[in-house]
């Protein structure tokens, strides 16, 4: 790895949108009954910069963005059932399909963990779809474990 991890800026939209399209392709191929259109619009992207709790980190090498991780900081305080927690939710993460296996994803998650420690967060959470076995195995390899299972049943 010869790249750097930095915070994204508005000029990164096209590169990140290209990565998000790769993620969307996996989702729509696996669940065409569920996914209709890619949510990642310019408005959505720009909204992340207006949200003080959101950040987007990119892995850049030779002026090419090969991966990104979109996060949101959260706090759950005075929940009736659970302990107070400050955490980071990984909203979306992608490494370019042509750059997989180069430890870019691990570097992005390590960067997010370091950021979490800086802000006093004690939890790192994300959602991974059951059909996305490669992503699930990757996250498990990094030490993440299932916290809950979201299930469905089609009613006809």
Residue pairs with C-beta under 8 A, 6 or more apart in sequence:
1 61
1 102
1 103
1 104
1 107
2 61
2 62
3 59
3 60
3 61
3 62
3 66
3 104
3 107
4 59
4 60
4 61
5 57
5 58
5 59
5 60
5 107
5 108
5 111
6 57
6 58
6 60
7 55
7 56
7 57
7 58
8 16
8 56
8 57
8 58
8 68
10 45
10 46
10 49
12 56
12 58
12 65
12 68
13 42
13 45
13 46
15 58
15 64
15 65
16 40
16 45
16 56
16 58
16 65
16 68
17 40
17 42
17 45
19 65
19 67
19 68
19 94
19 95
19 96
20 38
20 40
20 92
20 94
21 38
21 40
22 94
22 96
22 97
23 92
23 94
24 35
24 38
24 40
26 132
27 34
27 35
27 129
27 132
28 35
30 129
30 131
30 132
31 129
31 131
40 92
48 54
48 55
48 56
48 70
51 72
53 72
53 73
53 74
54 70
54 71
54 72
54 73
54 91
55 70
55 71
55 72
55 73
55 115
56 68
56 69
56 70
56 71
57 68
57 69
57 71
57 108
57 111
57 112
57 115
58 65
58 67
58 68
59 65
59 66
59 67
59 68
59 95
59 104
59 107
59 108
60 66
66 95
66 96
66 99
66 102
66 104
67 93
67 94
67 95
67 96
67 99
67 104
67 105
67 108
68 92
68 93
68 94
68 108
69 90
69 92
69 93
69 108
69 109
69 111
69 112
70 90
70 91
70 92
70 93
71 88
71 89
71 90
71 91
71 112
71 115
72 88
72 89
72 91
73 86
73 87
73 88
73 89
73 119
73 121
74 86
74 87
74 88
74 89
75 84
75 85
75 86
75 87
76 82
76 84
76 85
76 87
77 84
78 84
85 122
85 123
86 119
86 120
86 121
86 122
86 123
87 116
87 121
87 122
87 123
87 124
87 125
88 112
88 115
88 116
88 121
88 123
88 124
88 125
89 125
89 126
90 109
90 112
90 124
90 125
90 126
91 126
93 105
93 108
93 109
93 126
95 102
95 104
95 105
95 108
105 138
106 142
109 124
109 142
112 124
113 124
116 122
116 123
116 124
124 144
125 147
126 139
126 144
127 150
128 135
128 136
128 139
129 135
130 136
